[in-house]
Amino acid sequence: MLTFTRFFATLIALGLLTLSATPVAFAESSGSEAKERPCSIHDMDDADNGNGAPLEPSDRQLFLDRLIAGLLERHHLDTHEFDAEMAEEVFDNFLDNLDPGRHYLLAEDVEAFRERHRELVANSDGHGTGERIKLAFETFQRFRERGEDRIRFAQSYLDEKPDLEGEDELAVDREDAPWAKDEAELDTLWEKRVTNDVIGLIMAERDWDDARETLLRRYDNLRRNISHSDRNEVFELFINAHANALDPHTAYFSPRNVEEFEIRMSLSLEGIGAALQSDDEYITITEILPGGPADQDGTLRPQDRITGVAAHEDCDMEDIVGWRVDDAVQLIRGPEGSKVRLRYLPGDAVPGDPEKTIELVRSEVQLEEQAAKKEIKDVTLGDQSYRVGVIQIPTFYMDFQGRREGREDYRSTTRDVRRLLGELQEEGVDAVLVDLRNNGGGSLIEATELAGVFLDGGPVVQMLDTQGELEVAEGPDNGAEWDGPLGVMVNRFSASASEIFAGAIQDYGRGVIIGSPTYGKGTIQNLLDLDRWFSEDDDVGQLKFTIGKFYRVSGGSMQHRGVIPDLELPSAISLEDFGESTKPNALAWDEIASLEYDGDPLPRSLVEQLTEMHSERVSEDLDFNNLLDDIRRYREVQERRTLSLNLDKRRESQEDARERRLAQENVRRAARGEAALSELDGDEEATGDPDILLTESARILADFAALLPEYADHESRFSARREDR
């Protein structure tokens, strides 16, 4: 059986899951600020941490490069020598991270630096000389020079109003585009880019003069970001290019990003409650933290792009397109009780849709708001009625300090779920549905102990480390506290500890898994403080690297594939766009020997019956079909590969999209006997069931409870039975 203390000491997975290899920033404060943030980044004392002079790595960074490379070569799960092939991948990663949209560097720049890099690798012993990182700094300097040229070109192009009546198109995604062969090709690309920026602002009801001034400031921000980058940023970019060549969850955290990580881990957050990341020069929301102001308001969603910030009530809106994410966070952060206004584009916005504005009151994100909650869904199927108890678990949490101190009232997921289960049983529920949607993970201890609430002992998960040692975590064997019909809801944002719990329930055949395939993070990370190799006064950051894999009790890895639901529901998130399987260098799926455990998957015929009943029901469900229409519309926007640079065509396309949305909304209203709209109003658009997936999952679970008596052998796992009425 697993020793939890030892396991906790080695796993970053026991904290909050980091889904991205590139560290994200959190729009939160550690609580130390006592005054309002300034209105503009230019008013901040620490805004400019560079002066545009050529950068060189410090002696400490040269040593740190060799240290990190050696640690990864010896201790990463996927250990292999740093050879020429890997070195080339590292350098290509660096180029891709430096200029992901291929907007600055020329093909001749890229090939020249690649050739010099090949020569360095061929003529040196791994990382010993430090010349590779010096070359990375030279490459950055060329990028900086090209960037200055591009910004000057963009601003000069705004001396006259661009032609908005042409037939050109702009490629939306240039991640895999070839590097420009010469400056004339870059000029053409930037002419299109600037024209598109102008069209976007004019369609958002700005006149030419306003659009021009906005873009001049925006391009100034781009110049500032490039010219004022410091050597720590360049170093971090290069080291993470190396880390990402191993797997997407291995990363170097600079001292600044360590602070961000600790703020998140502390659960003492003052801000709006959102994780942010830079994506193609937009500040994009990657996660809404449960219990924070953004979550409680309910307007903002992942994939929304923040384009402006008014740091407090007396500030004008500051355009932040092109900003570094940490600069944007400095404006969004602030003391509890203060207000911040955000201008944003919804993730499903059609190009040219007007930006929206929201005001939030910054507050501390309390553990109580992230705790498990319950509700009861009443379901009628034919002449039978069912009460389905729903338990929503936003994260797997535990008050580790309280547990260490032996407090009787310390909080944890399992303790809270036990209490909620008791209340639901007193209220006479027939089935229990555990909602793990958007649960990115948390404490492995809690995932394991929670499984024991629904299983009568037995192994829950296996862990294999870099030394080939296998650990098995078992749930408590004091008997299941709910042995009635059980369902588990998951989606693509369910990860890590959520996948461990859902996978165990599925392997034992203890309940039906409903939703969309989970994220697929089956790896374990260790967080190593690098200060131990330096003097007491040095702060050099931390290294997060993969040291093991999780495996289900049936032997299969959670890695890459995630947990595939027994019954799949539609999702706007494409499996090709999000999840572990989409990450470069994600470790492969594999399997080890199955453990001995008292369980079997649900009978295939039972799953087929549930699927047939579900399909027949939703074919005539208005809310469910409206959801399918919304998903199709969202994917149409996401799959667009080019944009017309003709203003009239863009307006026509925008109007067509709005008319389709209006027609769809009026069909919904007609079906409910509501008055039709003459135009869309954001406050009136959301009609019908706000969470049809939860409603349908409760119906599926009611079907499950009704069908179980037909499967006597499998039903013996469930002793609590719904009484006939």
C-alpha positions in Angstrom: 0.0 0.0 0.0 1.2 3.5 -0.8 2.8 5.6 1.9 1.0 8.9 1.4 3.6 11.1 3.1 6.3 9.9 0.8 4.1 10.3 -2.2 3.0 13.8 -1.4 6.6 14.9 -0.9 7.4 14.0 -4.5 4.3 15.1 -6.5 3.5 18.4 -7.9 0.3 16.7 -8.9 -0.9 17.1 -5.3 -1.1 20.8 -5.9 -3.1 22.5 -8.6 -2.6 21.1 -12.0 -0.6 23.2 -14.5 -2.1 22.3 -18.0 0.3 24.4 -20.0 4.0 23.9 -20.5 4.3 27.7 -20.6 3.7 29.1 -17.2 0.5 31.1 -17.0 -0.1 34.1 -14.8 -2.9 34.6 -12.3 -4.9 37.8 -12.1 -4.6 37.7 -8.3 -2.6 39.3 -5.6 -0.9 37.8 -2.6 -2.6 40.3 -0.4 0.4 42.5 0.2 -0.7 45.5 -1.8 -2.3 48.2 0.1 -3.0 50.7 -2.6 -4.7 50.9 -6.0 -2.8 49.9 -9.0 -1.7 52.7 -11.4 -3.9 53.3 -14.5 -1.1 52.5 -17.0 1.8 50.1 -17.1 4.0 53.2 -17.9 3.2 54.6 -14.4 4.6 51.5 -12.7 8.0 51.8 -11.0 9.1 48.4 -12.2 7.5 48.6 -15.7 10.7 48.8 -17.7 13.2 46.2 -16.7 15.4 46.5 -19.8 16.8 49.4 -21.9 17.0 47.9 -25.4 20.8 47.2 -25.1 22.1 43.9 -26.5 21.6 41.1 -23.9 24.1 38.5 -22.8 23.6 35.6 -20.4 25.2 36.0 -17.0 27.7 33.5 -15.6 25.1 32.3 -13.3 22.7 31.5 -16.2 25.5 29.7 -18.0 26.0 27.5 -15.0 22.2 27.1 -14.5 21.8 26.0 -18.1 24.3 23.2 -17.6 22.8 22.3 -14.2 19.2 22.0 -15.6 20.4 20.1 -18.6 22.2 17.6 -16.4 19.3 17.2 -14.0 16.8 16.5 -16.8 19.2 14.1 -18.5 19.5 12.1 -15.3 16.2 12.3 -13.6 13.4 12.9 -16.2 11.1 9.9 -16.7 12.0 9.8 -20.5 15.7 9.7 -19.9 18.0 9.9 -23.0 21.2 11.5 -23.9 21.3 15.1 -25.2 22.2 14.2 -28.8 22.3 16.3 -32.0 18.7 15.4 -32.9 17.4 16.6 -29.6 19.6 19.7 -29.7 18.0 20.7 -33.0 14.5 20.2 -31.6 15.4 22.5 -28.7 16.6 25.2 -31.0 13.6 24.9 -33.2 11.4 25.1 -30.1 13.2 28.3 -29.2 12.6 29.8 -32.6 8.9 28.8 -32.5 8.4 30.3 -29.0 10.3 33.5 -30.1 8.3 34.1 -33.2 5.3 31.8 -33.2 3.4 33.7 -36.0 6.4 34.0 -38.3 5.9 37.8 -38.3 9.5 39.0 -37.6 12.4 36.7 -38.6 13.4 36.0 -42.2 14.2 32.5 -43.6 17.8 33.6 -44.0 18.0 34.5 -40.3 16.5 31.2 -39.2 18.7 29.1 -41.5 21.9 31.0 -40.5 21.3 30.5 -36.8 20.3 26.9 -37.3 23.5 26.2 -39.2 25.7 27.8 -36.5 23.8 25.8 -33.9 24.5 22.5 -35.8 28.2 23.4 -35.8 28.2 24.1 -32.1 26.5 20.8 -31.3 28.9 18.9 -33.6 32.0 20.5 -32.1 31.1 20.6 -28.4 30.4 18.1 -25.6 26.7 18.6 -24.8 26.2 21.8 -22.8 29.7 22.2 -21.5 30.8 25.3 -23.4 27.7 27.5 -22.8 27.9 28.6 -26.5 24.5 27.3 -27.4 22.8 29.7 -24.9 25.0 32.5 -26.1 23.7 31.8 -29.6 20.2 31.9 -28.3 20.8 35.4 -27.0 22.2 36.4 -30.4 19.1 35.0 -32.1 17.0 37.1 -29.7 18.9 40.2 -30.6 18.2 39.6 -34.3 14.6 39.1 -33.4 14.6 42.4 -31.5 16.1 44.2 -34.4 13.6 42.8 -36.9 10.8 43.6 -34.4 11.9 47.3 -34.3 11.8 47.4 -38.1 8.4 45.7 -38.3 6.8 48.1 -35.8 8.3 51.1 -37.6 6.8 49.7 -40.9 3.4 49.1 -39.3 3.2 52.6 -37.9 4.3 54.2 -41.1 1.7 52.2 -43.0 -0.9 54.0 -40.9 0.1 57.4 -42.3 -2.7 56.8 -44.8 -5.9 54.9 -44.5 -5.4 51.3 -45.9 -7.4 50.1 -48.8 -10.4 48.4 -47.3 -12.0 47.4 -50.6 -9.5 44.9 -52.0 -9.7 41.1 -52.4 -6.8 40.1 -50.2 -7.2 37.6 -47.3 -5.2 37.2 -44.1 -4.2 33.7 -42.8 -5.6 33.3 -39.2 -3.1 30.7 -38.0 0.5 31.1 -39.2 2.0 28.6 -36.7 3.1 26.3 -39.5 3.6 28.9 -42.2 7.0 29.1 -43.9 9.4 31.9 -42.8 9.3 34.9 -45.1 12.0 34.8 -47.8 12.7 38.5 -47.8 11.6 41.9 -46.4 9.2 42.5 -49.3 7.3 39.4 -48.2 7.3 40.5 -44.6 6.0 43.9 -45.8 3.1 42.3 -47.6 2.3 40.2 -44.5 2.3 43.3 -42.2 0.2 45.3 -44.7 -2.4 42.6 -44.3 -2.0 42.5 -40.6 -2.4 46.2 -40.1 -5.4 46.3 -42.5 -7.1 43.6 -40.5 -6.5 45.5 -37.3 -8.0 48.6 -38.8 -11.1 46.6 -40.1 -11.6 45.0 -36.7 -11.7 48.4 -34.9 -13.9 50.1 -37.5 -16.3 47.2 -37.3 -16.3 47.7 -33.5 -17.7 51.1 -34.2 -14.5 53.1 -34.1 -13.8 55.8 -36.8 -10.6 55.9 -38.8 -8.9 58.5 -36.6 -9.7 56.6 -33.4 -8.7 53.3 -34.9 -5.4 54.8 -36.1 -4.5 56.2 -32.6 -5.5 53.0 -30.9 -3.2 51.0 -33.3 -0.3 53.4 -32.9 -0.5 52.9 -29.1 -0.9 49.1 -29.6 2.2 48.9 -31.8 4.1 51.1 -29.3 3.3 48.4 -26.7 4.7 45.7 -29.0 7.9 47.7 -29.4 8.2 48.2 -25.7 7.7 44.5 -25.1 10.5 43.6 -27.5 13.0 46.4 -26.6 12.6 46.1 -22.8 12.8 42.4 -22.5 15.5 41.4 -20.0 18.0 38.6 -20.1 16.0 36.6 -17.5 13.1 36.4 -20.0 15.4 35.3 -22.8 17.0 32.7 -20.6 13.6 31.4 -19.4 12.4 31.1 -23.1 15.5 29.1 -24.0 15.4 26.8 -21.0 11.7 26.1 -21.6 12.5 25.3 -25.2 14.7 22.5 -23.8 12.2 21.4 -21.2 9.4 21.3 -23.8 11.5 19.0 -25.9 11.0 16.3 -23.2 7.3 16.7 -22.5 4.8 19.6 -22.1 4.7 19.5 -18.3 8.4 19.9 -17.7 9.3 23.6 -17.3 11.6 26.1 -15.6 10.0 28.7 -13.4 11.9 31.9 -13.0 11.7 33.6 -9.6 8.9 35.8 -10.9 6.9 32.8 -12.0 7.6 30.9 -8.8 5.9 33.7 -7.0 2.9 33.4 -9.3 2.8 29.7 -8.7 2.9 30.1 -4.9 0.1 32.7 -5.0 -2.1 30.2 -6.8 -1.1 27.4 -4.4 -1.8 29.4 -1.3 -5.6 29.7 -2.0 -5.3 33.2 -0.6 -6.0 35.2 -3.7 -7.2 38.7 -4.2 -8.2 39.6 -7.7 -10.7 38.6 -10.3 -10.1 34.8 -10.1 -8.8 34.0 -13.5 -5.7 32.4 -15.1 -4.3 34.3 -18.1 -1.9 33.5 -20.9 -0.6 35.3 -23.9 -1.9 33.9 -27.2 -1.1 35.5 -30.5 -0.6 38.9 -28.8 -4.0 38.6 -27.0 -4.3 38.1 -23.2 -6.5 35.0 -23.1 -8.4 33.6 -20.2 -7.3 29.9 -19.7 -9.2 29.2 -16.5 -11.9 30.7 -14.2 -11.0 29.9 -10.6 -13.9 28.5 -8.6 -15.3 30.9 -6.1 -13.6 34.0 -7.5 -15.3 37.2 -8.7 -15.3 36.1 -12.4 -16.8 32.7 -11.4 -19.5 34.3 -9.3 -20.3 36.9 -12.0 -20.6 34.1 -14.6 -19.9 36.3 -17.7 -16.3 35.5 -18.5 -15.3 32.1 -19.9 -12.1 30.3 -20.9 -10.9 31.4 -24.4 -12.3 35.0 -23.9 -9.7 37.6 -24.9 -9.1 40.6 -22.7 -8.4 43.7 -24.9 -8.5 46.5 -22.3 -8.2 47.2 -18.6 -9.3 50.1 -16.4 -7.4 49.4 -13.2 -9.8 51.3 -11.0 -12.8 53.6 -11.2 -10.8 56.8 -12.0 -8.9 55.2 -14.9 -9.6 55.3 -18.6 -9.6 52.0 -20.5 -6.0 50.9 -21.3 -5.6 48.9 -24.5 -3.6 45.8 -23.7 -3.4 43.9 -27.0 0.3 43.1 -27.5 1.1 43.3 -23.9 3.1 40.7 -22.0 0.9 38.7 -19.7 2.7 39.7 -16.5 2.2 43.4 -17.3 -1.5 42.8 -17.9 -1.8 41.0 -14.6 -0.2 44.0 -12.8 -3.1 46.2 -14.0 -5.8 43.6 -13.3 -4.5 42.8 -9.8 -5.5 45.0 -6.9 -6.7 45.0 -3.2 -9.8 43.4 -2.1 -13.0 45.5 -2.5 -11.6 47.6 -5.4 -13.2 47.6 -8.8 -11.6 46.8 -12.2 -13.2 47.1 -15.6 -12.3 44.8 -18.4 -12.9 45.1 -22.1 -13.0 41.7 -23.8 -13.9 39.7 -26.9 -15.9 36.5 -26.2 -14.1 33.3 -27.4 -16.9 32.6 -29.9 -17.1 36.2 -31.2 -17.4 36.5 -35.0 -14.6 38.7 -36.4 -15.9 42.3 -36.2 -18.2 41.7 -33.2 -18.1 44.6 -30.8 -16.1 44.2 -27.7 -17.9 43.9 -24.4 -17.1 45.5 -21.0 -17.5 44.0 -17.5 -16.9 45.5 -14.1 -15.7 43.2 -11.3 -15.1 43.8 -7.6 -11.8 42.2 -6.6 -12.0 39.9 -3.7 -10.3 37.0 -2.0 -11.0 33.6 -3.3 -12.1 31.6 -0.3 -11.7 27.8 0.1 -15.4 27.7 1.1 -16.3 28.9 -2.4 -14.3 26.1 -4.0 -15.8 23.4 -1.7 -18.1 20.6 -2.9 -21.7 21.5 -3.3 -24.9 19.6 -3.7 -28.3 19.9 -5.4 -31.2 17.6 -6.3 -32.5 17.1 -9.8 -36.0 15.7 -10.0 -36.4 13.4 -13.1 -39.6 11.9 -14.5 -39.2 9.0 -16.9 -42.6 7.7 -18.1 -44.6 7.1 -15.0 -41.6 6.8 -12.7 -40.0 9.7 -10.8 -36.4 9.8 -9.5 -34.4 12.1 -7.2 -30.9 12.4 -8.4 -28.4 14.0 -6.0 -25.7 16.0 -7.7 -22.4 16.7 -6.0 -20.2 19.3 -7.8 -16.5 19.1 -7.0 -14.5 22.0 -8.5 -11.1 20.7 -7.3 -9.7 18.1 -5.0 -8.7 20.1 -2.0 -7.4 19.5 1.5 -6.3 21.7 4.4 -2.9 20.0 4.8 -1.9 22.3 7.7 -5.1 21.5 9.6 -4.6 17.8 9.0 -0.9 17.9 10.2 -2.0 19.8 13.4 -4.7 17.2 14.1 -7.6 19.6 13.9 -11.0 17.8 14.1 -12.6 20.3 11.8 -10.0 20.5 8.9 -11.6 20.7 5.5 -11.1 18.2 2.7 -13.0 17.0 -0.4 -13.8 13.6 1.1 -15.0 15.0 4.4 -17.3 17.4 2.7 -18.7 14.8 0.2 -19.4 12.4 3.2 -21.4 15.1 4.8 -23.3 16.0 1.6 -24.0 12.3 0.9 -25.5 12.0 4.4 -27.8 14.9 3.7 -28.8 13.6 0.3 -29.6 10.2 1.8 -31.8 11.9 4.4 -33.5 13.7 1.5 -34.3 10.3 -0.1 -32.2 10.4 -3.4 -32.3 7.4 -5.7 -28.9 8.0 -7.3 -25.9 10.2 -7.0 -24.1 12.1 -9.8 -20.6 13.4 -9.1 -19.9 16.4 -11.3 -16.1 16.7 -12.1 -16.4 19.0 -15.1 -13.7 21.6 -15.3 -12.0 20.0 -12.3 -8.3 20.3 -13.1 -7.0 18.0 -10.3 -5.6 18.6 -6.9 -4.8 16.3 -4.1 -4.1 12.7 -5.0 -4.8 11.7 -1.4 -8.3 13.1 -1.8 -9.0 11.5 -5.2 -8.0 8.1 -3.6 -9.9 8.5 -0.4 -13.0 9.8 -2.3 -13.0 6.7 -4.4 -13.2 4.7 -1.1 -16.5 6.5 -0.3 -18.0 4.6 -3.3 -15.8 1.5 -3.4 -15.5 -1.2 -0.7 -11.7 -0.9 -0.4 -9.2 -2.0 -3.1 -6.5 -0.4 -5.2 -7.4 2.9 -6.9 -4.3 3.9 -8.9 -0.7 2.8 -9.7 2.4 5.0 -10.0 5.6 4.0 -11.8 8.6 6.2 -11.3 11.9 6.8 -13.0 13.6 4.0 -11.0 11.0 1.4 -12.2 9.4 1.3 -8.7 5.7 0.7 -8.6 3.5 2.2 -5.9 -0.2 1.3 -5.5 -2.6 3.7 -3.7 -5.6 1.9 -2.1 -8.8 3.4 -0.9 -9.9 3.0 2.8 -11.4 -0.4 3.4 -14.1 0.8 5.9 -16.9 0.1 3.5 -18.6 2.2 0.8 -20.8 5.1 2.2 -22.9 5.1 -0.9 -23.5 1.9 -2.8 -26.5 3.0 -4.8 -26.6 4.0 -8.5 -23.7 6.3 -9.3 -22.7 8.5 -12.2 -19.6 10.7 -12.8 -19.7 13.7 -15.2 -16.4 14.7 -16.9 -15.3 16.9 -19.8 -12.0 17.8 -21.6 -11.1 20.1 -18.6 -11.2 17.2 -16.1 -7.6 16.2 -15.5 -5.1 14.5 -13.2 -6.8 13.6 -9.9 -10.2 13.8 -11.6 -9.1 11.2 -14.1 -7.8 9.0 -11.3 -11.2 9.0 -9.6 -13.2 8.6 -12.8 -10.9 5.9 -14.1 -11.2 3.8 -10.9 -15.0 4.1 -10.9 -15.1 3.0 -14.5 -12.6 0.1 -14.0 -14.6 -1.3 -11.1 -17.9 -0.9 -13.0 -19.1 1.0 -10.0 -20.9 3.7 -12.0 -21.5 5.2 -15.4 -19.1 7.8 -16.7 -20.9 10.6 -18.7 -19.5 13.5 -20.7 -16.5 14.0 -23.1 -13.0 12.5 -23.0 -10.9 13.9 -20.2 -7.6 15.9 -20.6 -5.3 12.9 -20.6 -2.7 14.0 -18.0 -1.2 10.8 -16.7 2.2 12.1 -15.6 3.7 13.1 -12.3 5.9 16.1 -11.7 8.5 16.9 -9.1 9.2 20.6 -8.2 12.9 21.2 -7.4 14.2 24.4 -5.8 17.4 25.3 -7.7 18.6 27.7 -5.0 20.4 24.8 -3.2 23.2 25.0 -5.8 23.8 28.7 -5.2 24.6 31.0 -2.3 22.0 32.0 0.3 21.3 35.4 -1.4 20.6 33.9 -4.9 17.1 33.3 -6.1 17.2 31.3 -9.3 13.8 29.7 -9.5 12.5 26.2 -9.7 12.5 23.2 -12.1 9.4 21.2 -12.6 10.0 17.9 -14.3 8.2 14.6 -15.0 9.3 11.7 -12.7 6.5 9.1 -13.2 3.2 8.1 -14.7 -0.2 7.2 -13.3 -1.8 3.9 -14.4 -5.3 2.7 -13.8 -5.9 -0.5 -11.8 -6.7 -2.2 -15.1 -3.1 -1.3 -16.3 -3.8 1.4 -18.9 -2.2 4.8 -18.6 -4.3 8.0 -18.2 -1.7 9.7 -20.3 -2.7 11.0 -23.7 -6.0 9.1 -23.9 -7.6 10.3 -20.7 -10.8 8.6 -19.5 -13.3 7.8 -22.3 -16.8 8.1 -21.0 -19.2 5.2 -21.2 -21.7 7.6 -22.7 -20.4 10.6 -24.6 -22.1 14.0 -24.7 -21.3 16.8 -27.1 -18.6 19.4 -26.4 -17.6 22.6 -28.0 -14.0 21.8 -27.2 -12.4 19.8 -30.1 -10.2 16.9 -29.1 -7.8 18.1 -31.8 -7.4 21.5 -30.2 -7.1 20.9 -26.5 -5.8 18.2 -24.2 -2.6 16.2 -23.6 -2.8 14.6 -27.1 -2.5 18.0 -28.7 0.8 18.9 -26.9 4.1 18.5 -28.8 6.3 15.8 -27.2 3.5 14.6 -24.9 4.6 11.2 -23.5 2.9 8.3 -25.2 0.1 6.1 -23.8 1.3 2.7 -22.6 0.1 0.0 -20.1 1.5 -2.2 -17.4 0.1 -5.3 -15.7 -3.4 -5.1 -14.3 -3.9 -5.4 -10.6 -6.1 -7.9 -8.9 -9.3 -6.0 -7.9 -12.9 -6.9 -7.4 -14.5 -5.2 -10.4 -15.5 -5.4 -14.0 -16.5 -2.7 -16.5 -20.2 -2.1 -17.0 -21.9 -4.7 -19.2 -21.7 -3.6 -22.8 -25.4 -4.3 -23.4 -26.3 -2.0 -20.4 -24.2 0.9 -22.0 -25.8 0.3 -25.4 -29.3 0.5 -23.8 -28.4 3.7 -22.0 -27.0 5.2 -25.2 -30.1 4.3 -27.2 -32.5 5.8 -24.6 -30.4 8.9 -24.5 -30.3 9.3 -28.3 -34.0 8.9 -28.6 -34.7 11.4 -25.8 -32.4 14.2 -27.0 -33.5 13.9 -30.6 -36.6 15.8 -29.6 -35.2 17.9 -26.8 -35.2 21.6 -27.8 -32.5 22.7 -25.3 -30.2 19.9 -26.3 -30.5 20.6 -30.0 -30.0 24.3 -29.3 -26.8 23.3 -27.6 -25.7 21.4 -30.7 -26.4 24.5 -32.8 -24.3 26.6 -30.5 -21.5 24.1 -30.7 -21.6 24.1 -34.5 -21.5 27.9 -34.6 -18.6 28.1 -32.2 -16.6 25.5 -34.2 -17.3 27.4 -37.4 -15.6 30.4 -35.9 -12.7 28.4 -34.5 -12.1 26.6 -37.8 -12.0 29.7 -39.9 -8.5 29.8 -41.6 -8.6 33.1 -43.5 -10.2 36.5 -43.1 -11.3 38.8 -45.9 -9.6 42.2 -45.9 -12.6 43.8 -47.6 -14.6 45.8 -45.1 -17.9 45.4 -46.9 -17.4 41.6 -47.2 -16.5 41.4 -43.5 -19.6 43.4 -42.6 -21.8 41.2 -44.8 -20.3 38.1 -43.2 -20.9 39.6 -39.7 -24.5 40.5 -40.5 -25.1 37.0 -41.9 -23.8 35.5 -38.7 -26.0 37.8 -36.6 -29.1 37.0 -38.7 -28.4 33.2 -38.2 -28.1 33.7 -34.5 -31.2 35.8 -34.3 -33.2 33.2 -36.4 -31.9 30.4 -34.1 -32.9 32.4 -31.0 -36.4 33.1 -32.3 -36.9 29.4 -33.1 -36.1 28.7 -29.5 -38.5 31.4 -28.3 -41.3 30.2 -30.6 -41.0 26.7 -29.2 -41.4 28.1 -25.7 -44.3 30.5 -26.6 -42.1 33.6 -26.1 -42.2 36.7 -28.2 -39.7 37.0 -31.1 -36.8 39.4 -31.0 -36.3 42.0 -33.6 -32.5 42.1 -32.8 -30.2 40.3 -30.5 -29.7 41.6 -27.0 -27.0 40.0 -24.9 -29.3 40.0 -21.8 -32.1 38.2 -23.6 -30.1 35.6 -25.6 -29.7 33.0 -22.9 -33.1 31.2 -22.7 -33.9 27.6 -21.8 -32.0 25.2 -19.6 -28.7 26.9 -18.5 -27.1 23.5 -18.1 -28.8 21.0 -20.3 -25.8 18.6 -20.1 -26.3 18.3 -16.3 -30.0 17.8 -16.8 -29.5 15.1 -19.4 -26.8 13.4 -17.3 -29.4 13.2 -14.4 -31.8 11.6 -16.8 -29.2 9.1 -18.0 -28.5 8.2 -14.3 -32.2 7.7 -13.7 -32.2 5.3 -16.7 -29.2 3.6 -15.2 -31.0 3.1 -11.9 -34.1 1.7 -13.7 -32.1 -0.7 -15.8 -29.8 -2.1 -13.1 -32.3 -4.8 -11.8 -32.0 -6.4 -15.2 -28.3 -7.0 -14.6 -28.5 -9.0 -11.4 -24.8 -10.2 -11.4 -23.5 -6.7 -11.8 -26.2 -5.2 -9.6 -24.8 -7.1 -6.6 -22.2 -4.3 -6.3 -25.0 -1.9 -5.4 -26.8 -2.8 -2.2 -28.8 0.4 -1.7 -31.8 0.2 -4.0 -34.5 2.5 -5.0 -37.8 1.3 -3.5 -40.7 0.8 -5.8 -43.4 3.4 -5.4 
